[in-house]
Amino acid sequence: MDGSSAAGSASTHIEHGTRLFWRANLALFLAGFCNFGLMYDVQPLLPEFSRDFHLSPTAASLSLSLTTGVLAFAMLIGGAVSDAFGRKRVMLVSLLVSAALTLVLSAMPSWHGMLVLRALMGLSLCGVPAVAMAYVSEEMHVRSVGLAMGLYIGGTAVGGMGGRLITGVLTDLVGWRLALAAMGVVGVLAALAFWRILPASRHFTARRLRPAALGRAFVGLLGDRGLPWLFAEGFVLMGAFVTVYNYIGYRLLAPPYGLSQSAVGMIFAVYLVGIFSSTWMGHLANRLGRRRVLWSAFAISLAGIGLTACVSLWAIVLGMAVLTFGFFAGHSIVASWVGRRATHSKAQASSLYLFAYYMGSSVAGSLGGQFWATRGWHGVAVFTACLSLAGLLMALRLTRLAPLPGNAPAAA
């Protein structure tokens, strides 16, 4: 059972190169795949929603922004719920409920009904991201945290790509409703595999839900000199990334490109670079120090956004790939840094980071629709470039952050 509590010595932590390490990371990879595939499977369908339900791009984007907005607030208690009921149990329930809601969503006839279901998915999806980060921080040896976090985030990259790719391609073949139903089935299968593979926690101690103590933990974390800046980095990272992906479909379906829904869906295959960048940059940050590497992720993202402003389709696709590399690199580094910087209340630290992260998706993702409607793609590019530039400036500030006592200067 996941509720086992053992303080454990350093030798009981999972280290890379062991069979247990790869079992744990395969399970977390599947969890990330399922969670993010179900979250983002509607993104390539925004133009379809606009057409079938007679919606503006901004209104259609609510199918994603509403989910991530509710998810952001749910993140604040997701870690605390797992503190009471166990990491593995909460993640499993989250995955199964999210898959079931996707199956119901595929048959929902009204737009408002779909929005209600997508809001409920914001609640159900919260059980994986913050809890998975807490599991990694608790169970992995300190030398393996960066690699494990990178592999988990690689799973989220495959899920984000798979969800978008499956629905994008299947929509041309069988329609968007059957495409969503297929994603629901994939989600159920991934959840069952996760349940069988993930090792039970060795360093988890169950704690009762105490709202006052939770509030004190949040206040204490926000009082740290570095964590609020890392939370802000999550906001701008996700805000810029989701905004570009929300509206690129509208651009490429329209003249002069006139791509099919399947072709636009195939472009999401650039997510594959995220699998590489999250793992490689996470490992690199472990060796060289997060503060020395983080700024480069934002510089890479800015270069990618600049390429998407070009007219050439190949330049646009390359720009999407470069942006995706920078985004997953930055997310991997910041997520593992939060886990290292938080010397206590690690689940709550993950919750605050992911609150900011998904608020970036919700707020910037919808606001980007106004730039698309009034200024076209160049408006979207300027808006997202400003977000990434803010992230770069904060990353440069973080290079001067004093490390916590007992930690290596580059790591904490």
C-alpha positions in Angstrom: 0.0 0.0 0.0 1.1 3.6 -0.7 0.4 4.6 2.8 3.4 3.0 4.3 5.5 5.4 6.2 9.2 4.9 6.7 11.7 7.5 7.4 14.3 5.5 5.6 18.0 6.1 5.4 19.7 7.5 2.3 20.4 4.0 1.1 16.6 3.3 0.7 16.1 6.1 -1.8 15.8 5.1 -5.4 18.9 5.7 -7.5 19.3 5.8 -11.3 20.8 2.7 -12.8 18.6 0.3 -10.7 15.6 -1.7 -11.8 13.5 0.1 -9.2 14.4 3.4 -10.7 13.2 2.4 -14.2 10.0 0.9 -12.8 9.2 4.1 -11.0 10.0 6.3 -13.9 8.1 4.1 -16.4 5.0 4.4 -14.1 5.4 8.2 -13.7 6.0 8.5 -17.5 2.7 6.8 -18.1 1.0 9.0 -15.5 2.4 12.1 -17.2 1.3 10.7 -20.6 -2.2 10.0 -19.5 -2.7 13.2 -17.5 -1.4 15.6 -20.1 -2.8 13.8 -23.0 -6.3 14.1 -21.5 -5.7 17.7 -20.6 -4.5 18.9 -24.0 -6.4 16.7 -26.4 -8.9 19.5 -27.1 -6.3 22.0 -28.1 -6.1 21.1 -31.8 -9.9 20.9 -31.8 -10.4 24.6 -31.1 -11.1 25.5 -34.8 -13.6 22.6 -34.9 -15.4 23.9 -31.8 -15.4 27.4 -33.3 -17.1 26.0 -36.5 -19.5 23.5 -34.9 -20.7 25.7 -32.0 -20.2 29.1 -33.8 -17.6 30.4 -31.3 -14.8 33.0 -31.5 -11.3 31.7 -31.0 -11.2 33.2 -27.5 -14.5 31.5 -26.6 -13.3 28.1 -28.0 -10.1 28.4 -25.9 -12.2 28.2 -22.8 -12.3 24.4 -23.3 -8.7 24.5 -22.3 -8.4 27.6 -20.2 -11.3 26.7 -17.9 -9.7 23.3 -17.2 -6.3 24.8 -16.4 -7.8 27.6 -14.4 -9.7 25.2 -12.1 -6.7 22.9 -12.1 -4.5 25.8 -10.8 -6.7 26.3 -7.7 -7.2 22.6 -7.2 -3.4 22.3 -7.1 -3.3 24.2 -3.8 -5.0 21.3 -2.1 -4.0 18.4 -4.3 -0.7 17.9 -2.4 -2.4 18.1 1.0 -5.0 15.4 -0.1 -2.1 13.1 -1.1 -0.5 13.8 2.3 -3.6 12.3 3.9 -4.4 9.5 1.5 -1.1 8.5 -0.2 0.7 9.5 -3.3 -0.1 6.4 -5.5 -3.7 6.2 -4.5 -4.5 9.8 -5.3 -2.7 9.7 -8.7 -4.5 6.5 -9.7 -8.0 7.9 -8.8 -7.1 11.1 -10.7 -6.1 9.2 -13.8 -9.2 7.0 -13.9 -11.7 9.8 -13.2 -10.1 12.0 -15.9 -10.3 9.3 -18.5 -14.0 8.6 -17.6 -14.9 12.3 -17.9 -13.2 12.4 -21.4 -15.5 9.5 -22.5 -18.6 11.4 -21.3 -17.3 14.6 -22.9 -17.1 12.9 -26.3 -20.9 12.4 -26.2 -21.9 15.7 -24.7 -24.2 17.6 -27.2 -24.0 21.2 -25.8 -21.1 23.6 -25.5 -22.0 24.6 -22.0 -22.2 21.0 -20.9 -18.7 20.4 -22.4 -17.4 23.4 -20.4 -18.8 22.0 -17.2 -17.1 18.6 -17.9 -13.8 20.3 -18.7 -14.1 22.3 -15.5 -14.6 19.0 -13.6 -11.5 17.7 -15.4 -9.6 20.5 -13.8 -10.4 19.1 -10.4 -9.7 15.5 -11.4 -6.5 16.2 -13.2 -4.9 17.9 -10.2 -4.1 14.5 -8.6 -1.1 13.8 -10.8 1.2 16.8 -11.4 1.9 18.1 -7.8 1.8 14.6 -6.4 4.2 13.1 -8.9 6.7 15.9 -8.2 6.3 15.2 -4.4 6.9 11.5 -5.1 10.1 12.2 -7.0 11.4 14.6 -4.3 10.7 12.0 -1.5 11.6 8.7 -3.1 14.6 9.5 -5.4 18.1 9.9 -4.2 19.3 13.5 -4.4 21.7 12.5 -7.3 18.8 11.1 -9.3 16.1 13.8 -8.7 17.0 15.9 -11.8 17.0 12.9 -14.1 13.8 11.4 -12.7 12.1 14.8 -12.9 13.3 15.1 -16.5 11.9 11.6 -17.4 8.6 12.4 -15.8 8.3 15.7 -17.7 9.3 13.7 -20.8 6.2 11.6 -20.2 4.1 14.8 -20.0 5.7 15.8 -23.3 4.7 12.6 -25.0 1.2 12.9 -23.5 0.8 16.4 -24.6 2.0 15.4 -28.1 0.0 12.2 -28.1 -3.3 13.8 -27.0 -3.0 16.5 -29.6 -1.8 14.2 -32.4 -4.4 11.5 -31.8 -7.3 13.9 -31.8 -5.9 16.0 -34.6 -5.4 13.1 -37.0 -8.5 11.1 -36.0 -10.7 14.2 -36.4 -10.2 14.1 -40.1 -11.0 10.4 -40.3 -13.8 9.8 -37.8 -14.7 13.2 -36.3 -13.7 14.9 -33.1 -16.2 13.1 -30.9 -14.8 9.6 -31.7 -11.3 11.1 -31.4 -12.0 12.2 -27.8 -13.5 8.8 -27.1 -10.3 7.1 -28.3 -8.3 9.3 -25.9 -10.6 8.3 -23.0 -9.8 4.6 -23.7 -6.1 5.3 -23.9 -6.3 7.1 -20.6 -8.0 4.1 -18.9 -5.3 1.7 -20.2 -2.4 4.0 -19.1 -3.9 4.3 -15.6 -4.2 0.6 -15.1 -0.6 0.1 -16.2 0.5 2.8 -13.8 -1.3 1.1 -10.9 0.6 -2.2 -11.6 4.1 -0.7 -12.0 4.7 2.2 -9.6 6.6 1.1 -6.4 5.0 1.9 -3.1 6.3 4.9 -1.2 9.1 4.3 1.3 9.5 7.9 2.6 5.9 9.0 2.8 4.3 9.7 6.1 0.5 10.1 6.1 -0.8 13.4 7.7 -4.3 14.5 8.5 -5.7 17.4 6.5 -5.3 20.6 8.6 -6.3 23.7 6.7 -4.6 26.1 9.2 -1.4 24.1 8.9 -1.7 24.2 5.1 -2.0 27.9 5.2 1.0 28.3 7.4 3.0 26.1 5.0 2.1 28.2 2.0 3.0 31.4 3.9 6.3 30.0 4.9 7.2 28.9 1.4 6.2 32.3 0.0 8.6 33.9 2.5 11.6 32.2 0.9 13.8 34.5 -1.1 13.9 32.2 -4.1 10.7 30.2 -4.4 8.3 33.0 -5.4 10.6 33.8 -8.3 10.5 30.2 -9.4 6.7 30.2 -9.2 6.7 33.2 -11.4 8.9 31.4 -13.9 6.3 28.7 -14.1 3.6 31.3 -15.0 5.5 32.8 -17.9 6.9 29.5 -19.2 3.4 28.0 -19.5 1.7 31.2 -20.5 3.9 31.7 -23.6 3.9 28.0 -24.6 0.2 27.4 -24.4 -0.7 30.7 -26.1 1.4 29.7 -29.2 -0.1 26.2 -29.3 -3.7 27.5 -28.8 -3.7 29.7 -31.9 -1.2 28.2 -34.3 -4.0 25.9 -35.6 -6.1 28.9 -36.6 -3.2 30.4 -38.5 -2.2 27.2 -40.4 -5.8 26.2 -41.3 -6.4 29.6 -42.9 -4.8 30.9 -46.2 -2.1 31.0 -47.4 -1.3 27.7 -45.7 -4.7 26.0 -45.8 -3.5 22.9 -44.0 -5.9 20.0 -43.1 -6.7 19.2 -39.5 -4.5 16.1 -39.8 -1.6 18.1 -41.1 -1.9 20.6 -38.2 -2.1 17.7 -35.8 1.1 16.2 -37.2 2.9 19.5 -36.4 2.4 18.6 -32.7 5.0 15.8 -33.3 7.6 18.5 -32.5 6.7 17.7 -28.9 9.2 14.9 -29.3 12.0 17.4 -28.8 10.5 18.0 -25.3 11.3 14.4 -24.3 14.9 15.0 -25.1 15.3 18.5 -23.8 13.6 17.8 -20.4 15.8 14.8 -19.7 19.0 16.2 -21.1 18.7 19.7 -19.6 17.5 18.3 -16.3 20.6 16.1 -16.1 22.8 19.0 -17.3 21.4 21.3 -14.6 22.2 18.7 -12.0 25.9 18.7 -13.1 26.4 22.4 -13.8 23.9 24.0 -11.5 20.3 25.1 -12.2 21.1 28.8 -11.9 23.8 28.5 -14.6 21.5 26.7 -17.1 17.9 28.1 -16.6 18.5 31.4 -18.5 19.4 29.5 -21.7 15.9 27.9 -21.7 14.2 31.3 -22.0 16.7 32.4 -24.6 15.9 29.3 -26.7 12.2 30.0 -26.3 12.5 33.6 -27.5 14.4 32.3 -30.6 11.6 29.9 -31.3 8.9 32.5 -31.0 10.8 34.7 -33.4 10.9 32.0 -36.0 7.1 31.5 -35.8 6.7 35.1 -37.0 8.2 34.2 -40.3 6.0 33.5 -43.4 7.7 30.2 -44.4 5.9 27.1 -43.1 9.2 25.4 -42.5 10.4 28.3 -40.4 7.1 28.2 -38.4 7.5 24.4 -37.7 11.2 24.9 -36.8 10.1 27.7 -34.5 7.6 25.5 -32.8 10.2 22.8 -32.2 12.7 25.4 -30.8 10.1 26.9 -28.5 9.1 23.4 -27.3 12.7 22.5 -26.6 13.1 25.7 -24.5 9.8 25.2 -22.7 10.4 21.7 -21.5 14.0 22.5 -20.6 12.9 25.4 -18.5 10.0 23.4 -16.9 12.3 20.5 -16.0 14.9 22.8 -14.4 12.4 25.0 -12.4 10.4 22.0 -11.2 13.4 20.2 -9.8 14.8 23.4 -8.4 11.5 23.9 -6.5 11.8 20.4 -5.0 15.4 21.1 -3.9 14.8 24.7 -2.6 11.8 23.6 -0.5 13.4 22.0 2.6 9.9 21.3 4.1 6.3 21.0 2.8 7.5 19.7 -0.6 4.1 18.7 -1.8 2.8 22.3 -1.0 5.8 23.8 -2.8 4.9 21.7 -5.8 1.3 22.8 -5.5 2.2 26.5 -5.4 4.6 26.1 -8.4 1.9 24.3 -10.4 -0.8 26.9 -9.3 1.3 29.6 -11.0 2.1 27.3 -13.9 -1.5 26.5 -14.8 -2.7 30.1 -14.1 -0.2 31.0 -16.8 -2.0 28.6 -19.1 -5.4 29.9 -18.2 -4.8 33.6 -18.1 -2.3 34.0 -20.9 -4.0 31.3 -23.0 -7.2 33.2 -23.2 -5.7 36.7 -23.3 -3.7 35.6 -26.3 -7.0 35.2 -28.2 -7.4 39.0 -28.0 -4.0 39.5 -29.6 -4.9 37.0 -32.3 -8.2 38.7 -33.0 -6.8 42.3 -33.1 -3.2 41.9 -34.4 -3.0 38.4 -35.9 0.0 36.2 -35.4 2.4 39.1 -34.9 0.3 40.2 -32.0 0.6 36.7 -30.5 4.3 36.6 -31.1 4.9 39.9 -29.4 2.8 38.9 -26.4 4.5 35.6 -25.9 7.9 37.1 -26.5 7.3 39.6 -23.7 6.4 36.8 -21.4 9.6 34.9 -22.3 11.7 38.0 -21.9 10.3 38.5 -18.4 11.3 34.9 -17.7 14.8 35.5 -18.9 15.2 38.6 -16.7 14.0 36.6 -13.7 16.4 33.7 -14.5 19.3 36.2 -14.6 18.2 37.5 -11.2 18.1 33.9 -9.9 21.8 33.5 -10.7 22.5 35.8 -7.8 20.2 33.9 -5.3 22.0 32.9 -2.1 21.9 29.1 -1.6 20.3 27.6 1.4 22.7 26.5 4.2 24.1 23.1 3.6 23.3 23.1 -0.2 25.8 23.5 -3.1 25.7 27.1 -4.4 24.6 26.0 -7.9 21.9 23.6 -6.8 19.8 25.5 -4.3 
